[in-house]
């Protein structure tokens, strides 16, 4: 029977429940299809700590080798470590992870050589079509000459490369609490920071894809409560929280207060612009007003884009941007093949804090200028109808600007909001920012009243 992959092949990756929605037999076909679509003679494959990851990645490697590609298995790694291997070796790559999804999920993030993304329009649709066609008739005909499968550890090289991109020579001793959430940060963090003047306080470093302590998604406030308490009890200088595949990093200051990813984006942008004067910085349309302001103040050019890593990476490639940041704590660097790496952003924070005497809260205050609602989800049956009602309510008001680059963005001198439909659920996502808390709350409540019909 031909497999129906509509539930697991997403816009940018493969993701689903194992073995209910996909298994090692399908993973093997994905490996073969990946080689055929990319035309690769060699690829690199890595995986996270989920129980199903070794078997799935091994099956993918077998499928790729059967089509004639030489496979380098780098084993346990973070997603940005896989991107490093893809960029460093100049090979297409596949990372087996479901990021912060529950334990029964797994997935594949694929890229071309140099960590260039593979999405629906850049090969993923073709890969899906091949897998579906083959699944009904068994494995494809193997190549005349089977490829090799070898193992290689890239962790030390990955760490050395990241450290070469940030000047940490003037860093004072810091006490840092790191919550790895039982994810891949527990694998990468010790090697990356072992040469730095850092007293590391590890939390949940045991690699465990069942996530026994909390969900490995630091953007949910519930998942950083332990980190916040530990930073305060340890008297630490800061805390870092990584998601399951450790490509996102969330930062907590010395008071245990979370720092918005927009403020981290602005801080890193200022540092990158000091290295690359006049550079372009990409930011998605839900990042704070402070991001383009800081970019301009530091002599750079801000470019606004839609939400999503494929749009960020496309704009970075098109504009030659030096850096890009998203509200979701994804940080992209030209010096890292335009790929996202939370670890490199964390090193920038350590360098910025460690090169001056004040606390992190004072350092980031200059980058955290406005009051934001955070993302608020509303379940609605008629997304388009609710969006139209909100647009109609604001369109005729004086001093209002409306654009629809990604959902509906309404702006005034004192506040803005963005309302976007979810691609996968009957939800509308609202983000509001204003010059002060009362103004933000008033705009937020008015929009929510229109969305929810209250």
N, C-alpha and C positions, 0 to 999 in steps of 0.2 A: 504494500500500500504506500502511495506517495505521501510523504510527511507534509503536514500543514505547518509552515513556519511563521504564519502571520502573527502568532502570539508571542514569539520570542525574538524575531528580528526587528529591532527598534530602529529609530532614525540614525543612530550612530554606533550601535553595538548589538550584540546578541545577548539576551538575558532571559532566564526562565528557571522554573523549578526542575531540579534533578531528582529522580529520573522521570518524573511525570511528563514533562514537556520536552526534554531532550536528554540524551545520554551519550555514552562513549562512541556508539556506532555513528551517531550524527556528528559528533565532534571529529571523527575520522574523515567523514565526507566534507566537513567544513575545511579541514586541512588541505584536502585535495583541491577543493574549489578555490581556496585562497591562493594556492600556487598557480592554478590555471589562469585566474583573473589578473593577478599581478605579474605573471610571467617570470616569477622569481626563480633564480637558480639556487638561492640560499635564503634562509629565513632564521629569525631568532624567536624563541618561545619562552615565556615565563609564566609563573602562577603564584596566587596568594595562598593563604593558610587554610582555606576551606577544605573540609574532608574530601570533597569530590574533585578538587583541583588537580592533584597529581595524575589521577586516572584520565581526566578529560584532556589535559595538556599532552599527556603521552599519546593518547589516541589521535589528537590533532597532528602531532609530530609524525606518527606512522602514516597518516593519510598524505601529508606533505612529502614525505620521503618516497612513498610509492609513486608519486608523480614526478620524481626525479630531483627534488630539491634537497640540498644539504641543510640539515636542521641543527642549530645550536640551542641546546636547552640550558637556560640560565637558572632554572629551578625557582626556589622561593625568592620573590622580589616584590617591590612596590611597583605600581604602574609607571611612575616616573623613572624608575630604574630600567624598566623595559624600554621606555622611550630613549633613555640614554644609550642602551645597547643598540637600538635601531639607528640612532644618529651616529654613534661612535663607529659602528661597523658598516654603516651604509646599507642596511638590510631591512626589508619589510619585517614586521613583527606582530606577534599575537600575545596578548596578556589575558590569562584566565582569572577573572574576578567578577563579583557582582557588587563591588564597592561596599555600600552600607546596607544592602538588602539582607534580609534574614538568612539564616544558615542554609536553608534548603535550596536557595537560589545559587546559580552560578552563571557566568557569561564570558564573552570574548570581546575585548577591545582590540581592534586590528588597525594597523598603520602600514603605510608604504615606507620605503627607505627614507631615512631622515625624519622619522616620526610624523610624516604627513598623514593626516587623518583619512580613514576609510569610512565613508558614510553612504547613505542611500544613493547619492548622486555621484559618488566617487568609487564605486565598486561593490558596495554591500548588496545592492539589489541584484547584481549579476551573480554574486556568490550565492545568494539565497536561491535564485532560479536554478543554478547548477545542482545545489544540494537537493532541492525538491525533485528535480528530474532524475537524479541518481538514486534517491531513496526508494523509488518504486521498482528499481531494477538491479539493486545491489551496487557494489563498489564500481567505480569507473575502471576502464582498462589501465593497468599500471604502465608506467614509462618503461622504455627498453632498458634503461639503467637506473636502478634504485638509488636514491640519495642516501647520504650518511646521516647518522644521528650522534652528535657528540655533546658532552656536558662542559660547561664553562662557568666559573664564578665571576661575576662582574661587580660585586658589592664594593670592593676596595677601589676599583677604577671609578665607579660611580661617585663614591665619596670624594675622591681626590679631584674629580672634575668639578663638582659643586663648589668645593673649597677654593678652587682656582678662580672662581667667578666673583668672589666677595673678599674685600680687604678686611681681615679679622685681626690684623697685626696689632692694633691699638686697643684691643678689647680687654676691659677689666674683668676680674673674676665675677661670675654670675651664678646664682642658684636657680636652677630651672626645673620645674615639675613638668613631666611629659606624660600625658595619658594616651597610650597607643590603642586603647579600646580592644585589646587582644588581636589587633590587626598588624599590618606589615610595618608600621612605625616601630614596633618592638624589635624588628629585624634590622632596620636601616639606621635608626637614630644612634645607637651606641657606636657604630663604626664612623658615622659622619662627624660626631662631636667629640670623639675620644681625644683628639689633639688640641681641643680648645680649653681655655680656663673656665670650665663649667662644672659645677657640682650638680650632677644629674640625680633627680628624684624620680625613679620610674614608677608608673602606674599601669597595671594591666599589660605588661610587656610579653606575657606568655602567649604564644601564637595559638589561637583557639578560634576556629571558624564557627563555633556555636555561640560565640559572644556571650559568655556567662555573666558579665558584669553590667553591661549596658549596650544598647545599639551603637554601632560604630559610625554615628552620624553627628559630628560636633555642632552642626548648625541648629539642631534641636536643643533648646536650653536644658531640657531634662538630662541630656547626656554629658553636660559639663559641670553638673552640680558637685560631683566628687572632686574634680580638678579644682574648682573654685575653693572648696573647703580645704583642700590639701595645700594650695598656694598660701592661703592665710595661715594655716597651722604651722607650716614650715618657715614662714617669713621669707618666702622665695621672691626673686625679682620678677618672675613672670611664669606663666604656664602655657604649654602648647598642647593642643589636642589634634590628633590625626584621625581621618576616617579609615575605613577598613582596608583600602588598597593604598593608603597614605599618599594620595596625590593632592588632597586638600588639607590645609592646616588652619586651625582657629587659635586665636591668641587671647590670653587672659592677663590682665595687668597685676601689679603687686597687691592690689586690694581685692583681687579675685573677681574683678569686673570684666566682662567680655568686651573685647574691642571689635568694632564693626569691620568686616572685610573691606568696606570702602575706605576706612582710615588706613588700613594696612596697604591697600592699593595706592593711596596717595603717598604714603611714606616711602614705599619701594619705588614709585614713579620718580619722586624727587631724587632718590639715590641713583637711579639709573640715568636720569637726565644729567646728573653731575658727571657721570662717566661718558655720556654720549650727548653733548650739548646740542640743543635744537631738535632732538628726536621726537618721533611720533609715539603717542601712548594711546592704546585702545581701551575703551571702557564700555560695558554694556549699559543699556538705558535705565537700569534700576540702581546703578551706583549713585552715590551721593553727589550733589552739586559740588562738594568739596574736591572731588577728583579732577574734573576739568579745570577748576580754579587753581589748584596746586600745580597742575601740569603747565598752565599758562604762566603762573608766577615764576616757575623755574625754567622758562624759556622754551618749553615744548609745545607740541601741537596735539591737542586731544581729538580723538575720533570716536564718535558714538556709534555703537552697533547693536544689533539684536542680541537677545539672550541666547547663549549656547556656544559650546566650544568650537563647533565648526565655523560659525560666523566670526568668532574672534580670530581663529587661525587664518581664515580666508583674508580678513582685513589686515592682519599682521603681514601676511605674505604680499598682499597687494601694495601696502604702503611702506613696507620695510620697517614697521614699528619695532621699537626696542623692548616694549613691555605691554602687557595687557592684563586687566583685572576684572573680576566679576564679583557680584554681591554674594555669590555662593562659596567664596573662598577658593576659587580657582585662580591661579596666577601663572601667566605665560611669559616666557622670556625668549627674545631673539637669540641670545647666546645658548639657549637650550633647545634649538631647532623649532622655535615657536611653540613648543609643547608646554604643558602645565606641570608645575612642580611645587608642591607645598613646602618641601624641604628647603628649596632655595629661598623662598620667601621668608621662611623661619630664620635662615642664616642672615638675611638682610636685617631682620628685627634684632637679632642678637648683636650684630655689628653696630647698628644704630644706637642701641641702648648701651652697649659696652664701651662705646667711644666717648661717652659723656657721663656726668656724675648723677644726674637727676633720675627720678623714677620713671617707669614706662608711662604711667598715667599722664605725667607732665609732658613727656615727649610727644605723645600722640594727640594731645589736646589741640595742637595747631592744625591737625588733619581731621578732627571730628567737630565740625562747625554747626551742624544742624540737628534737628530732632526727627527721627524716623520711626515709622510704625512697625517695621519688620514686615515680613510677608504674611498676609492674612488670607486664608482660604475660605471660600463660601461655596457650599454645594447648591447648584442651581440646575433646573431642568432645561431652561432655554438660555444658553450662554449668549447667543447672538442677540436675542431680544433684550436681555438685561444690559448688554453692552450698548445697544442702540439707545436704550432709555437713559443711561448715564450720559452718553454723548449729547443727546438732545437737551438734557438738563443744564449742561454747561456751555453748549455751543454759542448761545446768544449773549452770554455775559461779557461785559466790557473787560478788557485786559486779559482775556483768556486766550491761550494758544493751544491748539489741538494738533497732534500728529499721530499717525497710525503705522509707524515703522514696525512696531511689535505690540499688538494689542492696541490699547487706547491710552495715550499719554496726554494729560491735561495740565497746563502750567500757567502760573501767574507770577507776579513779582515775589510773592511771599510763600508760595507752596507749589508742589506738583504732586500728581499721583499717576501711577500706571496700573491699568487693569488688563490682565491677560487671561485668556482661556487656557486651561490645561489641555495638552494634546492627548492625554490618556484617560482622564477622569472628568466627570461632570462638575468641574470646579472653575471658579473664577479666582485669580490670584491678585490681591491688591497690595501695592506698596505706596506709601505716602511719606513725603518729607516736607518740612516747613522750617521757617526761621526760629520758631519757638514751639514749646510743647502745646500750649492752648490752641494755636493756629493749626498745628498738625492734627490734634484730636478733633477739632471741629470739622476739618476737611474729611478726615477718616470716617467720622460718624455719618456725615452726609452721604458719602459714597456708599457706605455699607447699607444705609437705609434704602437707597435706590436699588442696590444689588439684591438685597434680601427681602425687599418689599415691606419693610417695617414701617 
